[in-house]
Amino acid sequence: LPSLRRGLPRVVGGRAGLTRPIRWVHSAEVPNIARLLKGGELLLMTGMGVGRSATEQRAFMRGLVDRELAGVIIELGHVYSSIPQTFTDVAEAGGIPLIELRREVLFVEVTEEIHSNIVSHQLAVLRRGDELHRRFMELLLNGAGVPEILSALADAIGNPVILQRLDGGLLYHSTHRA
């Protein structure tokens, strides 16, 4: 995203978690932030609310790992000139991406940009659901049977579809053209 690119981001830990979905973005500088989050957030911070000792830093990061955040972005310069190794170690062990920003960015621009993407994606999902609802309702109203409905479903999801009996026996199936 342009707002983050300006900060010259660099992943310094938890690379394995880079595919975690971002549910929301939050910016905070308080030591107890972990208990105020639900999980799935991308946390933006400078480090002002984190203790100075290695023990406090580990506890802070472990709290974020326990909440299963999508990631943590720390802007360097205000508190840290580089990310403390304690942060990196805990993020790496917990699989939570830890990203440093080497230039100042406006956190409000980052949150606006990411939230806009999240809401746009949610709107696209709702529109797709509405489209599928109309399509299947039309099929039903026009008297389509199970084979036609399964065929339409296979086309809609791009995968084969099977309908099984409770004992696991096959009732109907539809393959997708691909």
C-alpha positions in Angstrom: 0.0 0.0 0.0 1.3 3.5 -0.8 0.8 4.7 2.8 3.1 1.9 4.1 5.6 2.0 1.3 6.5 5.5 2.2 7.7 4.1 5.6 10.2 1.7 3.9 8.8 -1.3 5.6 10.9 -4.4 6.4 9.8 -7.7 7.9 12.1 -8.4 10.8 10.3 -11.4 12.3 7.4 -13.8 12.0 7.6 -14.1 8.2 5.7 -17.4 8.4 2.5 -15.5 9.4 2.5 -13.0 6.5 -0.6 -14.7 5.0 -2.7 -14.0 8.2 -5.8 -12.1 7.2 -6.2 -8.6 8.6 -9.5 -8.1 10.2 -8.9 -4.5 11.3 -6.1 -2.0 12.0 -5.5 -0.4 15.3 -3.0 2.1 16.6 -2.1 2.3 20.3 0.7 3.0 22.6 -0.4 1.4 25.9 1.3 -1.5 27.7 -2.0 -3.4 28.2 -3.1 -3.2 24.5 -3.2 -7.0 24.1 -6.2 -7.4 26.4 -8.1 -4.6 24.5 -7.8 -6.4 21.2 -9.9 -9.3 19.8 -7.4 -10.9 17.4 -6.8 -10.5 13.7 -5.8 -6.8 14.1 -2.7 -5.2 12.5 -1.2 -3.1 15.3 0.6 0.1 14.5 2.8 1.6 17.1 6.0 3.5 17.9 6.8 1.5 21.1 6.1 4.3 23.6 3.9 2.2 25.7 6.3 -0.8 25.9 8.6 -1.2 28.9 12.3 -0.8 28.6 13.4 -4.1 30.1 13.7 -7.3 28.1 11.2 -9.0 30.4 8.6 -6.3 29.8 9.2 -6.4 26.1 8.8 -10.2 26.0 5.6 -10.0 28.0 4.2 -7.3 25.8 4.9 -9.3 22.6 3.6 -12.6 24.1 0.4 -10.8 24.9 0.0 -9.9 21.2 0.9 -13.4 20.1 -1.7 -14.8 22.5 -4.3 -12.6 20.9 -3.3 -13.9 17.5 -2.8 -10.5 15.9 -2.4 -10.3 12.1 0.8 -8.4 12.6 2.7 -5.6 14.4 4.2 -2.6 12.7 6.6 -0.5 14.7 7.7 2.9 13.4 11.4 3.5 14.2 12.8 6.8 15.5 10.5 7.8 18.3 11.5 5.1 20.8 13.7 2.5 19.0 16.4 3.0 16.4 16.0 -0.7 15.7 13.5 -3.4 16.7 14.6 -5.0 20.0 15.7 -8.6 19.6 13.2 -9.6 22.3 10.4 -8.5 20.0 11.8 -10.3 17.0 12.3 -13.5 19.0 8.8 -13.6 20.3 7.2 -12.6 17.0 9.2 -15.3 15.2 8.3 -18.0 17.7 4.6 -17.0 17.6 4.4 -16.6 13.8 3.2 -13.1 14.0 4.7 -10.7 11.4 6.8 -8.0 12.9 7.5 -5.1 10.5 9.6 -2.1 11.0 9.0 1.3 9.3 12.2 3.1 8.8 10.5 6.4 7.9 7.6 8.2 9.5 4.1 7.6 8.1 0.8 8.9 9.1 -1.0 6.1 10.9 -4.3 7.6 10.0 -3.5 7.2 6.3 -2.5 3.6 6.8 -5.7 2.8 8.7 -7.9 4.5 6.2 -6.2 2.7 3.3 -6.4 -0.7 4.9 -9.9 -0.2 6.2 -11.1 0.9 2.8 -9.7 -2.3 1.3 -11.3 -4.5 4.0 -14.7 -2.8 3.5 -14.4 -3.0 -0.3 -13.7 -6.7 0.0 -16.6 -7.3 2.3 -18.9 -5.4 -0.1 -17.7 -7.6 -3.0 -18.5 -10.7 -0.9 -21.9 -9.4 -0.1 -22.6 -8.6 -3.8 -21.4 -12.1 -4.8 -23.7 -13.7 -2.2 -26.6 -11.6 -3.5 -25.9 -12.6 -7.1 -25.7 -16.3 -6.1 -28.9 -16.1 -4.1 -30.8 -14.6 -7.1 -29.3 -17.2 -9.4 -30.3 -20.2 -7.3 -33.7 -18.7 -6.5 -34.4 -18.3 -10.2 -33.3 -21.9 -10.8 -35.7 -23.1 -8.1 -38.6 -21.0 -9.3 -38.1 -22.3 -12.8 -38.3 -25.9 -11.6 -34.7 -26.9 -11.8 -33.9 -30.2 -10.2 -30.9 -31.3 -8.1 -28.6 -32.0 -11.1 -29.1 -28.5 -12.6 -28.6 -26.8 -9.2 -25.4 -28.8 -8.5 -24.2 -27.9 -12.0 -24.8 -24.2 -11.4 -23.1 -24.5 -8.0 -20.1 -26.2 -9.5 -19.8 -23.4 -12.1 -20.2 -20.8 -9.4 -17.4 -22.1 -7.2 -15.2 -23.5 -9.9 -15.0 -27.0 -8.3 -16.8 -30.3 -8.5 -19.8 -30.8 -6.2 -21.2 -34.0 -4.7 -24.4 -34.7 -2.8 -24.1 -37.7 -0.5 -26.6 -39.8 1.5 -26.1 -39.9 5.3 -24.3 -43.3 4.9 -21.8 -41.7 2.5 -23.3 -43.0 -0.7 -23.4 -40.8 -3.7 -26.7 -39.2 -4.7 -25.7 -36.7 -7.4 -22.5 -35.1 -8.6 -21.5 -32.4 -10.9 -18.0 -31.7 -12.3 -16.8 -28.3 -13.2 -15.7 -27.7 -16.8 -12.1 -27.0 -15.6 
